[in-house]
Amino acid sequence: MQRSSLGLKLPDGMRDMLPEELAWLEEMEAKAIKICRSWAYQKIATPGLEYRACLEPDAYKDDDLYKFFDQNGRILALRAEFTTPIARMVVNRLKSPVLPLRFCYSGDVYRNKAVRYREFRQVGVELVGSGSDLADAEVIALAVEIMKALNIPDFQLNLGHNGIFSGLAAELNIKGDLRQDLEDGISRKDMVRLEAIVAQSTLPSRVKELLLAMPHLTGGEEVLTELKKWSDFQAILKAAESLQNIFKYLEEFEVKEYVALDLGILRGFSYYTGAIFEGYLPGVGIPVVEGGRYDGLYADFGVNYPATGFAMNMGAIMERQTEFRVENPEVLVYGDSQREVIKYCQKLRREGKTVEMVLEPLTDQQAQDLALRKAIGQVIKV
């Protein structure tokens, strides 16, 4: 049956990849995983399909999941990230594990929202079972080392701490719409909106000053000196000490120059509890690296494991790539006898050659022309 015009289109946010594009992606992915393994992270895999109850336990909460029903009427969803499925796997498959666990992964994720790509490849790590600042520094340093190994210039990691806002909200009992509005204003650095929200609130003046300052608290370690002006709040003091420790360790890892502080970062997934970070590239309007500490997620699955990690958006990194190459076959084989052509191709392949076999009868000139068009260096007639 003839396809309709819709049948010739891709769904919003999806994309095809030509051989050279996929070759680049797979090469970058392999390099990233190799670095992870050199840091003792073992590769794992989880299914692309999960029960929605795993990915989002609140049955009434809005989400960005692609959802559908199975034959028994249960709601399934395509994974939007790897962190939650990995937590499910750890709890189900590993009884009394030796902590900490270090896992890495690669695969596609799916998000049903209005962004450029709703399906994209992620490479990431999870460090499970350590609540130390050194663990946070390790995953940040690993993210930097991967970006360096991929030969990606001009990248910048911004480091913040979710405990500043969430801890302050807990101390002052900031809830509901006010909390959501403040969070949105700070994370978007929308000062007009944030100033209006803060002005209309009944929060103490010291808290108002901090909330208005947060989007501007960016730079080097001097930002922590500024933050300590509000150290009378326990959440602020704890966050400042944690960030100071992480910066100290990053210096030991020799990656400090790639990391700046940005205390206006508030990560989108609700499970983040401590240090959080994002990586950016010039000309790419979304983070290419997203990560942080999530000490409460495993408790939702019945065990109390602290954890930290990051995910790298390989699709977003790919936007910066302007040239793609694919390895062409080394040898083109043709001849009058299909049997002999097949035998010779198999012989060359056993020797490690990349071989393209001609399927139809060709003249010598046609074979030479074909090899030229396909950039195949050697032509053999049998």
C-alpha positions in Angstrom: 0.0 0.0 0.0 1.3 3.5 -0.9 2.4 5.5 2.1 0.6 8.7 3.0 2.5 11.9 3.4 2.6 11.3 7.2 4.1 7.9 6.6 7.1 9.6 5.0 7.8 11.8 8.0 9.5 11.3 11.3 7.7 11.9 14.6 8.6 15.1 16.3 12.0 15.0 18.0 13.2 11.9 16.2 16.0 11.6 13.7 17.7 9.1 11.3 21.4 8.6 11.2 23.4 8.0 8.0 26.4 5.6 8.2 29.0 8.3 8.8 26.9 10.0 11.5 26.3 6.7 13.3 30.0 5.8 12.9 31.0 9.0 14.7 28.5 8.4 17.5 29.6 4.9 18.1 33.3 5.9 18.1 32.6 8.6 20.7 30.5 6.3 22.7 33.2 3.6 22.7 35.9 6.2 23.8 33.7 7.4 26.6 33.0 3.9 27.9 36.7 3.0 27.7 37.5 6.0 30.0 34.8 4.9 32.4 36.2 1.4 32.6 39.7 2.7 33.3 38.1 4.3 36.4 36.7 0.9 37.4 33.1 1.6 36.2 31.5 -1.6 34.9 29.1 -1.4 32.0 25.5 -2.5 32.6 22.2 -2.4 30.6 18.6 -2.0 31.6 15.5 -2.4 29.4 14.2 0.5 27.4 10.7 -0.3 28.7 9.7 0.0 32.4 6.5 0.1 34.4 5.5 3.7 34.9 5.3 2.9 38.6 9.1 2.5 38.6 9.9 5.7 36.7 7.2 7.8 38.4 5.5 6.3 41.4 2.9 9.2 41.7 0.1 8.0 39.5 -1.4 11.5 39.2 1.7 13.5 38.6 2.3 15.0 35.1 5.4 13.7 33.4 7.3 13.7 30.1 7.1 9.9 29.6 6.0 8.1 26.5 3.3 5.8 28.0 1.1 3.0 26.8 -0.7 -0.1 28.2 0.4 -3.7 28.1 -2.1 -6.5 27.5 -2.9 -6.7 31.2 -3.8 -3.0 31.4 -0.6 -2.0 33.2 1.0 1.3 32.3 4.4 1.0 30.6 6.8 3.8 29.7 10.0 4.2 27.7 12.8 5.2 29.9 13.5 9.0 30.1 16.8 8.5 32.0 18.9 5.6 33.3 19.3 6.5 37.0 16.0 5.2 38.2 16.0 1.9 36.2 19.5 1.3 37.6 18.3 1.9 41.1 15.5 -0.7 40.5 18.1 -3.2 39.1 20.5 -2.7 42.0 17.8 -3.3 44.6 16.3 -6.3 42.7 19.5 -8.1 41.5 22.2 -7.3 44.1 21.6 -8.5 47.6 24.2 -7.2 50.2 26.5 -5.7 47.5 30.0 -4.6 48.3 29.8 -0.8 48.2 30.5 1.4 46.5 29.2 0.2 43.2 30.5 1.9 40.0 28.4 1.4 36.9 28.5 2.9 33.4 26.0 2.7 30.6 25.1 3.8 27.1 21.8 3.8 25.4 18.8 5.8 24.1 16.4 7.7 26.3 13.0 9.1 25.3 11.3 12.3 26.6 7.9 13.4 25.4 8.3 17.2 25.5 9.0 20.1 23.1 12.7 19.9 22.7 14.9 19.4 19.6 15.4 15.7 20.2 12.9 13.4 22.1 15.1 10.4 21.5 18.9 10.7 22.1 21.9 8.6 23.1 23.2 8.9 26.6 26.5 7.8 28.1 26.7 8.0 31.9 27.9 6.7 35.3 26.4 5.9 38.7 28.5 5.7 41.8 26.3 4.0 44.4 27.0 3.7 48.1 29.2 6.7 49.0 27.9 10.0 50.4 31.3 11.6 50.4 32.3 14.8 48.7 35.2 12.9 47.1 32.6 10.7 45.3 31.0 13.8 43.9 34.4 15.1 42.8 35.2 11.8 41.2 32.2 11.8 38.9 32.8 15.4 38.0 36.4 14.7 37.2 35.4 11.7 35.1 33.0 13.8 33.1 35.8 16.3 32.4 38.2 13.5 31.4 35.6 12.0 28.9 35.1 15.4 27.3 38.8 15.8 27.0 39.1 12.3 25.5 36.5 13.1 22.9 38.6 16.2 21.8 35.7 18.5 22.5 37.0 22.1 22.9 35.6 25.0 24.9 33.5 22.9 27.2 32.6 24.3 30.6 31.1 22.5 33.7 29.0 24.5 36.1 28.7 23.3 39.7 25.9 24.1 42.1 24.2 22.5 45.1 20.6 21.5 45.3 20.8 21.7 49.1 21.0 25.5 49.1 17.5 26.0 47.8 15.9 22.7 49.0 17.5 23.0 52.5 16.4 26.6 52.8 12.9 25.7 51.7 12.8 23.0 54.4 14.2 25.2 57.2 11.6 28.0 56.4 8.8 25.7 55.4 8.5 27.1 51.9 6.0 24.9 50.1 3.5 24.6 47.2 3.2 27.3 44.5 5.7 29.7 46.2 8.4 27.0 46.2 7.7 26.1 42.6 7.6 29.7 41.5 10.9 30.5 43.3 12.6 27.4 41.8 11.5 28.3 38.3 12.6 31.9 38.6 16.1 31.0 40.0 16.8 28.2 37.5 15.7 30.3 34.5 17.6 33.3 35.9 14.4 35.3 35.2 15.1 38.3 37.5 11.9 40.2 36.6 9.7 37.3 37.6 11.9 36.4 40.6 11.9 39.9 42.0 8.1 40.0 41.7 7.7 36.7 43.5 10.1 37.6 46.3 8.5 41.0 46.8 5.1 39.5 47.2 6.2 36.9 49.7 6.4 37.2 53.5 9.8 35.7 53.7 12.5 37.3 56.0 14.5 40.0 54.3 17.8 38.0 54.7 16.2 35.1 52.8 14.9 37.5 50.1 18.4 38.8 49.6 19.8 35.3 49.2 17.1 34.2 46.7 17.7 37.3 44.6 21.5 36.7 44.8 21.5 33.0 43.8 21.2 33.5 40.0 24.2 35.9 40.2 26.4 33.7 42.4 28.7 32.4 39.6 32.4 32.2 39.1 35.3 30.7 41.1 35.8 29.9 44.8 35.2 33.5 45.7 31.5 32.6 45.2 31.7 30.5 48.3 33.0 33.4 50.4 29.9 35.4 49.2 27.6 32.5 50.0 28.9 32.2 53.6 27.3 35.6 54.3 24.2 33.5 54.9 25.9 30.7 56.8 23.6 31.3 59.8 21.3 29.0 57.8 22.4 25.4 58.4 21.6 24.4 54.8 23.8 27.1 53.4 26.7 26.3 55.7 26.5 22.6 54.9 26.3 23.3 51.1 29.2 25.8 51.2 31.5 23.3 53.0 30.6 20.5 50.6 31.4 22.6 47.6 34.6 23.8 49.1 35.7 20.2 49.6 34.7 19.2 46.1 36.8 22.1 44.7 39.7 20.9 46.8 39.5 17.4 45.3 39.0 18.7 41.8 42.3 20.5 42.1 43.9 17.1 43.0 42.3 15.5 40.0 43.8 18.4 37.9 40.5 19.4 36.4 39.6 22.4 38.5 40.2 24.8 35.6 37.2 23.3 33.7 34.7 23.8 36.5 33.0 27.0 37.6 30.4 27.6 40.3 26.8 28.5 39.4 24.6 28.5 42.5 21.5 29.2 40.3 21.5 25.7 38.9 18.4 23.7 40.0 18.2 20.3 38.3 14.9 19.2 36.7 14.7 15.7 38.2 13.2 15.8 41.7 15.6 13.2 43.2 18.7 15.5 43.3 19.7 16.3 46.9 23.3 17.7 46.9 26.0 18.8 44.5 24.7 19.2 41.0 26.5 20.1 37.8 25.9 20.8 34.1 28.2 20.9 31.1 27.9 23.3 28.2 29.3 23.8 24.8 29.2 27.1 22.9 26.4 27.1 20.3 24.5 24.3 21.9 21.5 25.7 23.8 21.0 22.8 26.2 23.3 21.1 28.7 25.4 18.3 27.2 26.2 16.9 30.7 23.8 16.7 33.6 24.6 15.1 36.9 24.6 15.3 40.7 23.9 13.7 44.0 20.7 11.9 44.7 20.8 10.4 48.2 17.0 9.8 48.5 16.2 7.8 45.4 17.3 4.4 46.6 15.3 4.8 49.8 12.2 4.9 47.5 13.1 1.4 46.5 13.7 0.2 50.1 17.4 0.6 50.7 19.3 3.6 52.0 22.2 4.0 49.6 23.6 7.5 48.8 24.6 7.9 45.2 25.9 10.3 42.6 26.4 10.2 38.8 26.0 12.0 35.5 24.6 11.5 32.0 26.2 12.8 28.8 23.9 13.8 25.9 25.8 12.4 22.9 23.1 13.8 20.5 23.6 17.3 21.8 27.4 16.9 21.5 26.9 15.7 17.9 25.4 19.1 17.0 28.8 20.6 17.2 30.2 18.1 14.7 30.4 19.4 11.1 32.3 16.6 9.4 31.6 12.9 9.6 33.7 10.1 8.1 32.9 6.5 7.6 35.4 3.7 6.8 35.0 2.7 3.2 35.6 -0.9 2.1 39.3 -1.7 1.3 38.6 -4.0 -1.6 36.0 -4.4 -4.3 35.8 -7.9 -5.7 34.0 -8.9 -9.0 34.2 -11.5 -11.6 32.3 -13.8 -14.0 31.8 -16.7 -11.6 29.7 -15.8 -8.5 31.0 -18.9 -6.8 34.6 -17.8 -7.2 33.8 -14.2 -6.2 32.1 -15.4 -3.0 35.0 -17.7 -2.1 37.6 -14.9 -2.7 35.6 -12.4 -0.6 35.4 -14.9 2.3 39.2 -15.5 2.1 39.9 -11.8 2.2 37.5 -11.3 5.1 39.2 -14.0 7.1 42.4 -12.1 6.6 40.9 -9.1 8.2 40.0 -7.1 5.1 36.9 -5.0 4.6 35.4 -6.3 1.4 32.5 -5.3 -0.9 31.2 -7.9 -3.2 29.8 -7.0 -6.6 26.4 -8.6 -7.0 25.7 -8.1 -10.7 27.9 -8.7 -13.8 30.2 -5.7 -14.5 32.7 -4.9 -17.1 36.2 -3.9 -16.0 35.5 -0.3 -16.6 32.2 -0.4 -14.7 34.0 -2.0 -11.8 36.7 0.7 -11.8 34.0 3.4 -12.0 32.1 1.9 -9.1 35.2 1.7 -6.9 36.0 5.3 -7.7 32.5 6.5 -6.7 32.6 4.5 -3.5 36.2 5.5 -2.7 37.4 1.9 -2.6 41.1 1.8 -3.0 41.6 -1.7 -4.5 39.7 -3.6 -7.2 40.2 -7.3 -7.7 38.7 -9.5 -10.5 38.5 -13.2 -10.0 
